[in-house]
Amino acid sequence: MHMNREILERFLKGEATPAEIREVELWLQDEPENWLEDYMEQGWEQPAIRMPAEEKEEMIAGIMSRTRSPWKGFIRIAAIVTGLLVTAGGAWYFTQAPEKVNQLAVKVPFHTTKKVTLPDNTVITLNAGSILTYPERFTGDTREITLEGEAFFDVATDAQKPFIIHAGALNTTVLGTTFNITAYKNSPQLSVTVLSGKVAVMDTLSHKSVTVLPKQRATFNPGKATLITSIVDKPENAIAWSEGKLIFEETPLAEVAERLSYKYNVQIVLSGKNLSDCRFNGEFDTEPLEEILKIITTLTETKIKREGALIHLSGKGCK
């Protein structure tokens, strides 16, 4: 015989009707030896996060040890359990400690890329110099990871567990889609470019949020705390790096220098007041860095000075 949870609650509070009191009494007369465990499982625990068997056995033993008569001690035992339920606030009932899940980190060396498959089958391609941190398994109501650098995401669809990427000052939330995030440390701007589906992007500084659709890009300027969206004619160019290519279309020279620095493991510094205003167009695949720099200096009328891994580009810049 099973006992209704609501009736038990009213019985314990002294609010039960005579018929409900009689129902509880009949249940007690026929109660099985494991009545307390059954009592705990009748809707008291959330199915998704039940108490581990060992901890439950310890709790039941502790509660039963406080009385030797199941019949006369029922109200006392039930009150103890109910008290635990109330004080736990329903988080896990019985005050469950947060589940500990190991965090894994993937660091990608310069001059290379790396593909990672997460526990939910989401596939992430990481660009050079990027760091990805994620749990060895997803728990709770969300799938959350942290990114520093750049990555292309093919997120596995799960309408019940939104996928959230923390990247610098941007939080990007999706259910299942493909998009690119650029969020290198100390970068002058962060961006999210969507290829399919849609994502919600929020910056943690102004707490402004925008929805980004296919062929759109959200760009965030940390210095000005501005988050804007724009149209992208060829969003696939944003992930050309995942195939070993570099495609620049009216790209600011500062961004060009940053991308080349990560890809070729050098540090390119712009030495000129207006160099950052220069825009550069070009498409590269397996060309050596020296050849690319030669093309850049020719088109932007700049000079190059190299000291090992440190490269200076200088010139009057572009108006």
Secondary structure, 3 states (H helix, E strand, C coil): CCCCHHHHHHHHHCCCCHHHHHHHHHHHHCCCCCHHHHHHHCCCCCHHHCCCHHHHHHHHHHHHCCCCCCCCCHHHHHHHHHHHHHHHCCCCCCCCCCCCCCEEEEECCCCCCEEEECCCCCEEEECCCCEEEEECCCCCCCEEEEEEEEEEEECCCCCCCCEEEEECCEEEEECCCEEEEEECCCCCCEEEEEEECCEEEEECCCCCEEEECCCEEEEEECCCCEEEEEECCCHHHHHHHHHCCEEEEEEEHHHHHHHHHHHHCCEEEEECCCHHHCEEEEEECCCCHHHHHHHHHHHHCCEEEEECCEEEEECCCCC
